[in-house]
Amino acid sequence: MFKHHIRAVLFDLDGVVVRTDRFHELGWVRLAEAHGWDFSAELGHRLRGISRLESLDIILGENGLAGVSDADRTAWAEEKNAYYREAVQGIDETDVLPGVLSFIRELRERDIKVALCSASKNAPEVLQLLKITDLFDEVVCGLDITRSKPDPQVFEMAAERLGVPNFHCLVFEDAPSGVEAARRAGMKCVGVGTAEGLPEAPVVIPNYANIDIEALLDSARPFRPEPHGWRLVEDQFRPRRSLYWESMLAVTNGVFGVRGNLEESTPGVESYPATLVNGVVGYTDYQYMWKFPGFPDRGHCVRNGGEWTLVELWVDEERFDMAGPGLKSHRRWLDMKAGSMHREFVWETATGVRVEVKTRRLASMVRRETAVLEYTVRVSQDCEVRLLTRTVGKPRSRHFKEAEVVCREWGQREGWTTGHFESLTSGQGIGYAEQVTANGELVSPLVAKDEVRVEFSRALKAGGSLRLGKRVAIVTELECPRADLLTRAVNCALTAPEIDWLFQEQADFWERYWEKADIVIEGSALDQLGVRLSLFHNRQSVPEDGVRSVSANGQTGDNYGGHVFWDTEMYIIPPILYSEPERARGMLEYRYGILDKAREQARRMQGKGALFSWNSITGEECAHVYEASTAEYHLQSAVAWAVDRYVEATGDLEFLYAMGAEMMFETARFLRDRGCFVPHKGDRFCLNVVCGPNEYSCGVDNNAYTNYLAQWHFRRAAEVFADMERQAPERFRELCARIGLEADEADSWQDAASRMYLPWDEALGIVPQDDQFLGRDPVDMSKIPLHTDVRSLVHPLNLWRMQLIKQADTVLLLFLFGDLFDRETKRRTYEFHEARTNHGSSLSGCIHSIVAAELGLAEDAYHFFREAALMDINDLKGNTDGGVHSACLGGTWMALVNGFGGMRETAEGLSLDPALPEAWSGYSFPLVWRGRRLRVSCDSESRRVELLSGDPLDIVFASEEVSLKIGQPHEATHAKACALG
């Protein structure tokens, strides 16, 4: 197991390790003087990072010297080199960049490999002169390469020599050509210098002071957000990270999500100021050269339903620009305690006016159709302030080149501007209403075809302020008929309170939530931030309306198209289910609402029952990579699993009989028809040509996770069949008649369960992933990039034969059905599979943490917990700019509660066995189970459980049978150590 994401750091020489760039420039200056050429400092900067001959050609071109012979070019290049070598003989420790050598030594102490990568042929001599050659594991210079930067050859050669995949290499560079070379090599990069000089560098540092080396090795960035208890803070504006912060600071409410964009447009800063409307889609046709039965006809993605957060600011006719010289300070933050996003900045105009701006916004969790933006300007002296806010009539979406949502009609109703938006390819409508005020007074809009503009100005005295308030209402055809969209939008807007009350109402909602759900960690502010951020984004994504669900990015972005996967049932629901169990029902009702689509999909696949689509919003399958999506039949059992967990946790038999049982039966039908009894396997029931959670292994026979889960599914469906027949006979008969289900079919589920083929390898004493896995080609994991999906790097026919795992697959089985295996089997199975896992999915770390914690593998447990908890904070996958990873958010809760907290549900009831990671001094978490509310805590001295509300409850706590009553907390008294491992 590699502890860090970054395993090798590659340094350029000139301007990065030493200031030899000045010696190079001196050589060029002397050459230019000797030949009467012009040479400027700006020209010298352009020569950084490229070869001698390429530099000479640039100088000749700038001086209008064409047709120079190769002999002259070579002679002049050698002349320059002689000047350089003469000058560099005087190099000493004062020419080394401050802090870089101690930084390199610290990297080496952490077993990080280090290389020097320079286009200069003199690099080895420079290192020898400074006596620092031995600091580098490898030196690649102009003597080794044939192509100069921006070609990536120098970096790729270093990575190959070090034996580290490019994906895990980090480059320090001071030249634009070097930054581009790192990008082409697929490596991370940190610029050394200024943001203006390195505009393409993802992040730039002026020097090596104040580098957070843990953050650097985890995230390839020399800093992390400063951990605040209840705030995620961007304390310095970095243009290259703008999209990332838009996702992280998004405010959502399950119905729509407002990304955390800057209000003002800034040239050169990429932005996606979307309001993503859950359930509203756009379609795109798939083009196949050969189309086979069951292939989806089209794909669909969530739509951007509006760009309404745009504001421009002028003071005395000077326009504010984030990239301008007058910006003095800037902060943005997500206030998780109050459920709102905030921003503050100070701008000094060319005429000396100090302008303080504060903004705040929310997407209401109480009034799910309502969102608010407030923009307040305060000035230091008399001036005129002008504000303009726009609402775009053709909002763009990342998955479509053209505007696929348009406003069909603007209008006015009762003081509100209305817009009837439509997604062109799906025909779905959105009703929109907005109102803008200036210091509380209504301002009239200017309505054009493609946008609404509201502009106003005020003359302010010193210390005066101007506040823009913008309230919007968004409703869709999922809530009401198309003809009523605008009426409903306006009614929602009219019944909403004023802005200050909306913020107070939002804060009250979140206060109630945190009372029920907050997890407290003592000893690590960063871990605390990661856990709270996971809880916050997970909760604000839950729609609760029964017609929508939570997608892979919530509503913070559309990287995954707004699609709902198995993630929702297996990872996103648990934190909700065990803190606010009633809120989980809506996501299961959504599944029931698309059950007919699942039946259609089963028929398309020439099967029976219902086959829920692998990734979808509307219920239609839109995954065209069928071998890794359609074949993941374990989704069907995941839906049944979530239904059962919900009913078990809540006792909601009404839901079970009205919706849940039908879903369990229809998906069991599909799986029973999909599998068969195979004589070669001793007449065992087999599920062949499937894909488990490991999407690197497609078309396999008897994936262990899929088979064990299907076995449970068959047995539970048969039990529900018998229970419903006994307890709700009339509803049972109606359901059976409606779907044509008879007793012998339920008997066949039991038969399949009892004769299920369950993979086992006697020689290794493990549960193998599937029938083929042990016979596949072994893989050198040191050459496989971790934390990235390698499907884009390897041809499927090469990938499918590798003994390589994308994410927790068999390890997930060990968690869900841990009571079926003894401890030694779990240990062997875990160690075998984890050693072959590249954790290419954000769902992987949390499950490995849970099983590692159970096995007492302290280092693994905490490492994988942090991988999950800091997934988006570290931007570990490099794609958080397209939205946070919703399943990983839920998995973070699971890693703490099921992992460190040891929570399990068994046939006997609830079991808890808390253990404490070494990095913490304590933690506590709430839990709701069967109508009781508990709080579990653990520190270095004791483990404690307390019943906060509900009837007395018998549980197993720290291996003891305990009877809990309100007011009588139980503390573990036996001698087992609290420390994990």
LOGU-423154 format. One record per residue (C-alpha): x, y, z; residue number from 1. Coordinates in steps of 0.02 Angstrom, whole numbers. Each point is the difference from the previous one (the first is absolute). Layout:
N
X_Y_Z_NUM
...
This chain:
981
0_0_0_1
69_169_-51_2
-31_130_134_3
-6_152_-114_4
-69_43_-171_5
164_80_-54_6
144_-125_-7_7
130_99_-97_8
42_186_-12_9
91_64_-154_10
93_166_7_11
56_110_-142_12
170_77_36_13
7_181_-56_14
-110_110_107_15
-69_-149_96_16
147_-72_96_17
136_127_-40_18
7_172_-78_19
102_-57_-149_20
-126_89_-107_21
97_160_32_22
159_-84_-62_23
-92_-56_-157_24
-65_175_-26_25
175_70_25_26
65_-119_-133_27
-134_56_-123_28
31_183_40_29
187_-19_-34_30
-35_-93_-163_31
-123_136_-54_32
122_138_42_33
140_-88_-93_34
-106_-7_-158_35
-99_161_17_36
-170_-81_31_37
-142_69_103_38
-39_-99_159_39
-130_46_132_40
-52_-69_170_41
-168_-50_-76_42
91_-98_-135_43
106_-84_133_44
-157_-58_91_45
-64_-81_-159_46
157_-107_-12_47
-28_-88_165_48
-13_-188_-8_49
44_-24_-183_50
159_-59_-86_51
148_107_-49_52
-29_-12_-188_53
-187_35_18_54
43_152_108_55
123_61_-130_56
-130_-15_-137_57
-120_108_101_58
135_133_23_59
43_-3_-185_60
-183_14_-46_61
-23_150_115_62
149_83_-85_63
-63_-37_-175_64
144_-116_-41_65
-61_-131_-122_66
93_-130_-100_67
139_-26_126_68
101_-157_-39_69
0_-149_117_70
187_22_22_71
-23_179_62_72
-143_-51_113_73
104_-138_78_74
149_114_21_75
-103_137_82_76
-86_-125_116_77
170_-66_55_78
62_179_23_79
-147_35_115_80
33_-161_94_81
181_51_28_82
-58_165_74_83
-123_-93_110_84
127_-129_62_85
124_137_38_86
-129_94_102_87
-71_-151_90_88
168_-44_76_89
-38_133_128_90
-162_-82_57_91
-18_-32_187_92
-133_-34_132_93
-66_177_-15_94
-62_-46_-174_95
-108_-142_69_96
-182_48_24_97
-36_21_186_98
-80_-152_79_99
10_-115_-151_100
138_-114_65_101
-83_-29_168_102
-163_-30_-93_103
82_-133_-111_104
79_-83_153_105
-170_-7_84_106
-73_-83_-154_107
136_-131_3_108
-29_-33_185_109
-179_-44_-46_110
61_-124_-133_111
-54_113_-142_112
109_-20_-153_113
82_158_-67_114
69_40_-173_115
78_150_-85_116
-66_33_-175_117
87_134_-101_118
21_40_-184_119
174_62_41_120
148_-113_-42_121
94_86_140_122
-119_-54_138_123
113_-139_68_124
146_122_12_125
-106_125_95_126
-52_-133_125_127
180_-53_23_128
57_179_28_129
-131_18_136_130
33_-176_68_131
-183_-48_-4_132
0_-139_-130_133
-37_-131_132_134
-166_85_43_135
-77_-66_-161_136
-44_-180_-40_137
12_39_-185_138
68_143_-106_139
-68_21_-177_140
77_140_-101_141
31_62_-176_142
129_-138_-25_143
-139_-131_17_144
-141_73_-102_145
-29_41_-182_146
-153_111_21_147
-15_153_111_148
-147_64_99_149
-145_21_-29_150
27_-177_-61_151
-21_-112_154_152
149_-112_-39_153
109_60_145_154
-138_-32_129_155
-56_-165_-75_156
179_-64_-2_157
21_46_184_158
-161_-88_48_159
51_-156_-94_160
171_-3_84_161
-79_24_170_162
-129_-135_-33_163
-146_113_45_164
-155_22_-112_165
-18_174_-73_166
-164_22_92_167
93_-2_167_168
136_123_-48_169
1_183_49_170
103_128_-96_171
70_164_67_172
25_121_-145_173
34_185_-26_174
-26_9_-189_175
-160_-8_-104_176
80_-130_-113_177
36_-110_150_178
-178_18_64_179
-64_-54_-170_180
122_-147_-4_181
-64_-60_169_182
-179_12_-62_183
40_-100_-156_184
84_-132_107_185
-158_-18_104_186
89_60_156_187
-49_122_136_188
90_167_3_189
43_141_120_190
65_161_-75_191
143_94_84_192
-11_186_-29_193
-152_110_-29_194
-175_-39_-59_195
19_133_-136_196
157_-84_-66_197
-74_-175_8_198
-183_21_-49_199
-22_-184_-48_200
71_-72_161_201
-137_-78_109_202
79_81_153_203
148_117_23_204
111_29_152_205
123_145_17_206
124_-104_101_207
14_-159_103_208
-55_78_164_209
-160_-60_84_210
-27_-154_-106_211
-118_-123_83_212
93_-157_-50_213
-142_-117_51_214
-119_99_-109_215
126_0_-141_216
22_-188_1_217
-186_-33_21_218
-66_124_-126_219
146_64_-106_220
-34_173_71_221
111_83_131_222
-147_51_108_223
-173_-55_52_224
-149_101_57_225
33_55_177_226
-109_-112_109_227
-137_97_88_228
-127_-92_105_229
-153_50_-99_230
69_87_-154_231
86_-51_-161_232
101_154_-45_233
88_58_-157_234
117_129_74_235
94_47_-158_236
-69_15_-176_237
89_-117_-120_238
-73_16_-176_239
53_-175_-54_240
-102_-74_143_241
-159_97_-35_242
-106_-146_-61_243
56_-106_147_244
-64_129_123_245
-162_20_-96_246
-36_-184_39_247
61_2_179_248
-98_157_46_249
-161_-48_-89_250
-163_19_95_251
-132_-128_-47_252
-165_-65_65_253
-36_-161_-93_254
-110_86_-128_255
136_112_-73_256
177_51_39_257
83_170_-19_258
186_-11_-35_259
115_114_100_260
60_110_-143_261
68_176_15_262
-139_122_-36_263
106_109_-115_264
65_-60_-167_265
189_0_-10_266
90_-23_-167_267
116_-150_4_268
-87_-82_149_269
-101_-153_-49_270
-170_-6_81_271
-158_-105_-7_272
-134_100_91_273
-132_-134_-13_274
-160_-34_94_275
-18_-187_-30_276
-182_-54_9_277
-20_-178_62_278
-110_-103_-115_279
3_118_-149_280
101_-81_-139_281
62_22_-176_282
17_-143_-124_283
135_-42_-124_284
-9_-138_-130_285
132_-136_-1_286
81_-44_-164_287
47_-183_-25_288
83_-79_-150_289
-80_-163_57_290
-145_7_121_291
-54_-156_93_292
-158_-41_99_293
-3_86_168_294
120_140_-47_295
-72_167_58_296
-64_114_-137_297
52_160_88_298
82_74_151_299
-61_136_116_300
76_123_123_301
-62_122_130_302
-30_177_-63_303
63_168_57_304
-165_86_34_305
64_177_25_306
144_120_17_307
-69_132_117_308
142_33_124_309
94_120_-117_310
38_174_66_311
115_137_-66_312
64_144_107_313
58_174_-48_314
61_139_114_315
13_170_-83_316
-9_-92_-167_317
149_-111_42_318
-48_-182_-21_319
55_-125_130_320
109_-142_-67_321
62_-142_110_322
160_-5_-104_323
28_187_14_324
131_87_107_325
-119_72_128_326
-52_-162_88_327
66_9_178_328
-78_-154_80_329
-124_-136_-43_330
-85_-144_92_331
-140_-120_-41_332
-72_-129_118_333
-136_-127_25_334
-86_22_167_335
-54_-177_38_336
-80_48_164_337
-119_121_-85_338
-13_-80_-173_339
58_149_-102_340
146_60_-106_341
89_163_37_342
130_110_-82_343
97_155_52_344
125_104_-95_345
81_171_9_346
36_100_-156_347
90_166_-13_348
-45_100_-155_349
121_101_-102_350
-70_156_83_351
31_-67_174_352
-174_-57_51_353
8_-149_117_354
-144_-114_-47_355
-55_-141_115_356
-115_-130_-77_357
-93_-139_89_358
-109_-129_-84_359
-102_-146_61_360
-114_-127_-82_361
-104_-152_41_362
-110_-134_-76_363
-139_-20_126_364
-19_-168_87_365
-170_55_67_366
-73_73_-161_367
79_-113_-130_368
-47_114_-146_369
86_153_73_370
177_69_-15_371
75_167_52_372
150_109_-43_373
47_156_97_374
142_117_-57_375
46_143_117_376
123_140_-41_377
72_122_130_378
115_146_-49_379
129_104_92_380
-35_167_-84_381
-128_89_-106_382
-24_-87_-167_383
-128_-74_-119_384
-31_-187_4_385
-83_-91_-143_386
-58_-182_4_387
-62_-110_-140_388
-72_-174_22_389
-45_-112_-146_390
-102_-158_-24_391
49_-96_-155_392
-138_-64_-114_393
109_-133_-81_394
99_-79_143_395
140_-112_-60_396
34_-177_57_397
167_-88_-3_398
-64_-156_-87_399
-76_93_-148_400
90_119_-117_401
-152_105_-35_402
-126_74_120_403
-123_-142_28_404
-109_98_121_405
-83_158_-62_406
-124_125_68_407
-156_-11_-107_408
-83_151_78_409
41_140_123_410
-139_88_92_411
-55_97_154_412
-119_-56_138_413
-36_90_163_414
168_86_6_415
99_-154_-50_416
91_-32_-164_417
-47_-171_-67_418
81_-114_-126_419
-63_-160_-80_420
155_-105_-34_421
1_-160_-101_422
127_-139_-25_423
-9_-16_-188_424
41_-185_-20_425
-109_-65_142_426
-138_130_-9_427
1_21_189_428
-51_170_64_429
67_109_141_430
-98_142_77_431
109_143_61_432
-38_158_99_433
120_132_64_434
-3_166_90_435
143_123_28_436
7_135_132_437
121_143_37_438
9_35_187_439
-169_-86_15_440
-86_97_-139_441
-62_-91_-155_442
98_36_-160_443
-79_-21_-172_444
86_-117_-123_445
47_20_-182_446
-60_-156_-90_447
84_-53_-162_448
-16_-160_-101_449
147_-91_77_450
17_79_171_451
-76_107_136_452
105_147_59_453
-28_99_159_454
115_150_18_455
1_143_125_456
121_126_73_457
5_104_158_458
106_146_59_459
71_-54_168_460
78_100_138_461
157_-57_90_462
-47_-155_102_463
-160_-24_-101_464
-57_-166_-71_465
-104_-71_-141_466
-80_-171_12_467
-62_-101_-148_468
-124_-136_48_469
-54_-132_-124_470
-131_-132_38_471
-44_-136_-124_472
-125_-143_-8_473
26_-153_-111_474
-132_-134_-31_475
-10_-139_-128_476
-124_-118_-80_477
48_-127_132_478
-99_109_122_479
-145_60_-106_480
-74_-1_-176_481
83_109_-132_482
-147_119_-7_483
21_40_185_484
188_26_5_485
4_189_4_486
-147_14_117_487
81_-119_122_488
168_86_-12_489
-77_169_38_490
-105_-70_143_491
155_-79_76_492
91_165_-17_493
-141_102_76_494
-17_-113_151_495
186_0_41_496
56_120_138_497
126_141_-21_498
184_-39_-27_499
57_15_181_500
-138_-118_55_501
46_-125_-134_502
177_-6_66_503
-63_-19_178_504
-121_-137_-52_505
144_-89_-86_506
112_13_153_507
-140_-69_109_508
-18_-150_-117_509
184_-39_9_510
5_23_188_511
-134_-134_17_512
95_-114_-119_513
167_16_89_514
-82_-38_167_515
-49_-169_-74_516
148_-39_-111_517
161_89_49_518
156_-107_22_519
132_74_115_520
185_-42_-21_521
129_54_127_522
183_10_-47_523
-7_37_-187_524
-80_160_-64_525
26_-57_-180_526
-89_-166_27_527
-140_94_87_528
-19_115_-150_529
-2_-148_-119_530
-135_-91_97_531
-111_153_21_532
19_46_-183_533
-53_-176_-47_534
-153_9_112_535
-46_172_-65_536
10_-37_-186_537
-83_-168_23_538
-148_74_94_539
-27_151_-112_540
-11_-114_-152_541
-149_-100_64_542
-162_54_-89_543
-128_-93_111_544
-137_19_-131_545
-8_-178_-65_546
25_50_-182_547
186_38_7_548
153_-83_72_549
181_45_37_550
122_-11_-144_551
186_-37_3_552
38_187_20_553
-157_52_92_554
-43_167_-80_555
174_76_19_556
54_-43_-178_557
-39_-109_-149_558
157_-104_-25_559
-106_-157_8_560
-144_79_-94_561
-113_5_152_562
-19_-189_-12_563
-56_-111_143_564
106_-156_25_565
5_-142_127_566
99_127_103_567
-164_71_64_568
-63_-160_80_569
166_-66_65_570
92_158_52_571
-110_156_2_572
-153_-67_92_573
86_-70_158_574
49_168_80_575
-177_61_-28_576
-81_-162_55_577
89_-3_168_578
-20_185_42_579
-168_50_-79_580
-72_-167_-57_581
-162_74_-63_582
98_103_-129_583
63_-157_-87_584
-172_-52_-60_585
-6_127_-142_586
152_-74_-87_587
-81_-172_5_588
-164_72_-64_589
100_71_-146_590
55_-177_-42_591
-179_-59_7_592
-49_143_-116_593
116_-67_-134_594
-44_-183_27_595
-96_-9_-163_596
155_63_-91_597
96_-139_88_598
-125_-126_-65_599
23_69_-175_600
189_-15_18_601
-17_-181_56_602
-100_-37_-157_603
131_89_-107_604
128_-117_76_605
-116_-147_-39_606
-30_-33_183_607
-143_-5_125_608
-47_112_145_609
88_167_18_610
177_58_-41_611
39_172_71_612
112_98_-117_613
181_16_55_614
9_188_-24_615
-154_102_-31_616
-109_143_57_617
-164_-40_-85_618
15_-189_14_619
63_-23_-178_620
169_-85_-15_621
128_119_-73_622
160_-98_35_623
72_-52_-166_624
151_-87_78_625
-113_-151_24_626
134_-123_55_627
34_99_160_628
-171_74_28_629
-146_-104_-61_630
95_-153_62_631
9_68_178_632
-155_-93_54_633
46_26_182_634
-94_166_-13_635
-162_-99_7_636
47_-76_167_637
64_169_62_638
-176_71_-23_639
-73_-148_95_640
133_21_135_641
-44_184_24_642
-186_-41_9_643
34_-130_133_644
118_112_101_645
-130_139_-4_646
-142_-111_58_647
111_-79_133_648
54_170_67_649
-172_81_-3_650
-129_-138_10_651
-89_81_-148_652
-101_-149_-58_653
-117_115_-96_654
142_43_-119_655
51_-182_-11_656
-174_-58_-50_657
-37_148_-114_658
166_11_-93_659
148_-91_75_660
-61_-178_-19_661
-42_26_-182_662
176_63_-36_663
78_-145_95_664
-107_-127_-91_665
25_70_-175_666
189_15_18_667
9_-175_75_668
-96_-61_-151_669
128_76_-116_670
148_-77_91_671
-83_-171_10_672
-31_4_-187_673
173_71_-34_674
93_-142_90_675
-11_-187_-20_676
49_-166_80_677
162_-60_-78_678
40_-187_0_679
187_36_-12_680
-15_93_165_681
-90_-141_88_682
-171_65_-53_683
33_159_98_684
-90_161_-46_685
120_110_-97_686
-3_178_-63_687
114_-1_-150_688
68_140_-110_689
-24_139_126_690
99_146_68_691
19_29_185_692
48_167_79_693
174_-28_-76_694
-31_73_-171_695
172_-57_-61_696
-67_-180_-3_697
-143_-12_-123_698
-96_-151_-60_699
57_-111_143_700
-88_-151_72_701
-61_-2_179_702
62_163_71_703
2_-41_186_704
-77_165_56_705
-141_-15_-127_706
-37_-181_44_707
0_23_189_708
-111_153_-16_709
-117_-90_-120_710
-11_-145_123_711
-53_120_136_712
-118_85_-123_713
-88_-163_-45_714
-20_-52_181_715
-62_169_57_716
-123_16_-145_717
-70_-172_43_718
-16_50_184_719
-91_161_-46_720
-112_-100_-116_721
-49_-115_146_722
-14_141_128_723
-109_108_-112_724
-113_-147_-40_725
-26_-26_186_726
-7_180_62_727
-82_93_-146_728
-92_-133_-99_729
-112_115_-102_730
144_111_-57_731
103_-155_-31_732
-131_-75_-115_733
-22_164_-93_734
186_17_-28_735
22_-180_-57_736
-145_16_-121_737
65_163_-70_738
176_-64_-35_739
-46_-182_-31_740
98_-71_146_741
-36_-173_70_742
65_-103_146_743
106_-116_-106_744
100_150_-61_745
40_49_179_746
48_-181_31_747
121_12_-145_748
86_147_86_749
28_-107_153_750
66_-140_-108_751
122_116_-87_752
57_70_167_753
30_-170_78_754
96_-62_-153_755
93_162_-36_756
178_-23_-61_757
115_94_119_758
181_17_-59_759
135_-68_116_760
183_-43_-22_761
58_-136_117_762
185_21_-36_763
4_185_45_764
-140_-10_128_765
-87_152_-75_766
-159_52_-86_767
63_41_-176_768
-78_142_-95_769
-71_-115_-134_770
30_-162_-93_771
133_75_-115_772
93_121_112_773
133_-115_72_774
47_-58_-175_775
28_173_-70_776
168_82_-38_777
89_59_158_778
35_187_6_779
145_100_70_780
-100_125_104_781
148_119_14_782
-27_38_-184_783
-188_27_12_784
-62_176_40_785
-107_7_156_786
-158_103_30_787
-41_15_-185_788
-110_-102_-115_789
124_-86_-116_790
-133_-46_-128_791
47_156_-97_792
182_-57_-4_793
-12_-185_-47_794
-89_-90_-142_795
-143_-105_72_796
72_-162_-67_797
161_36_94_798
-88_61_157_799
-121_-146_13_800
140_-127_12_801
87_92_144_802
-13_-52_182_803
-46_180_39_804
-144_69_104_805
-77_173_-15_806
-87_10_169_807
-70_-97_146_808
-86_-151_-74_809
33_-158_100_810
53_115_143_811
-175_76_-5_812
-68_-177_18_813
103_-22_159_814
-85_154_74_815
-180_-37_-50_816
5_-186_44_817
138_-2_129_818
-93_-122_111_819
22_-135_-133_820
190_-2_14_821
122_-30_141_822
131_130_40_823
144_-92_-85_824
-97_-20_-161_825
-40_185_2_826
182_45_30_827
67_-110_-140_828
-136_56_-121_829
25_184_42_830
189_-6_-17_831
-7_-96_-164_832
-122_119_-84_833
62_165_72_834
175_-36_-66_835
-75_-7_-176_836
-113_153_15_837
45_169_-76_838
-147_89_84_839
-50_79_-163_840
-173_39_69_841
-45_122_138_842
-107_-140_75_843
150_-108_42_844
88_80_149_845
-147_2_119_846
-36_-187_-15_847
182_-48_18_848
6_110_156_849
-149_-91_76_850
70_-174_-27_851
175_52_52_852
-71_72_163_853
-90_-162_36_854
161_-97_-28_855
101_117_110_856
106_64_-145_857
21_172_74_858
108_79_-136_859
-112_-60_-141_860
-159_50_91_861
53_179_32_862
85_22_-169_863
-155_-54_-95_864
-114_101_114_865
99_156_-40_866
-2_-42_-185_867
-190_4_8_868
-21_146_121_869
120_112_-97_870
-45_-62_-175_871
-69_167_-58_872
102_111_114_873
157_-76_-77_874
-84_-15_-172_875
78_-172_-3_876
-80_-50_-164_877
35_168_-82_878
-183_20_-51_879
-85_86_145_880
-20_151_-115_881
-146_-101_-73_882
-82_-31_168_883
33_-82_168_884
1_-191_14_885
-167_-37_82_886
29_-186_33_887
166_38_81_888
-89_125_113_889
-113_-139_61_890
146_-119_9_891
91_118_117_892
-142_-19_125_893
7_-188_-25_894
189_-5_29_895
-22_88_166_896
-160_-81_64_897
15_-175_-75_898
189_4_5_899
68_83_156_900
-171_-11_86_901
-18_-184_-44_902
-187_17_-36_903
-80_-157_-72_904
-179_-57_-19_905
-27_-186_24_906
-150_-114_17_907
18_22_188_908
-1_190_-8_909
122_144_12_910
183_-22_41_911
133_134_35_912
184_-21_36_913
87_172_-1_914
188_17_-24_915
106_157_-2_916
122_48_-138_917
169_51_67_918
-15_171_-83_919
-153_47_104_920
-27_31_184_921
-185_-41_-14_922
-157_0_-104_923
-188_-17_17_924
-145_-29_-118_925
-190_-10_10_926
-101_-147_-63_927
-184_-32_-28_928
-55_-181_-1_929
-178_-69_9_930
-68_162_70_931
135_22_133_932
129_137_-1_933
172_-41_67_934
169_84_17_935
161_-99_-5_936
166_70_59_937
177_-63_12_938
161_71_71_939
164_-68_65_940
-78_-45_167_941
-170_-72_-38_942
-140_-41_-120_943
-175_58_38_944
-176_-18_-70_945
-153_96_57_946
-184_-16_-44_947
-64_178_-29_948
-181_-38_-45_949
-116_-147_-32_950
-41_-163_86_951
131_-104_89_952
114_-94_-119_953
108_-155_11_954
160_8_-103_955
173_-74_-4_956
129_132_48_957
187_-38_5_958
-42_-185_-4_959
-117_15_152_960
-189_-21_1_961
-68_165_63_962
-175_62_46_963
-14_186_-34_964
-122_118_86_965
-15_189_-8_966
109_83_130_967
107_-155_27_968
149_10_-116_969
108_-154_-15_970
189_3_4_971
103_-149_-55_972
82_-75_152_973
102_-142_-71_974
185_16_-33_975
1_6_-191_976
105_148_-59_977
-92_142_-82_978
142_37_-121_979
-26_-70_-174_980
118_-143_-36_981
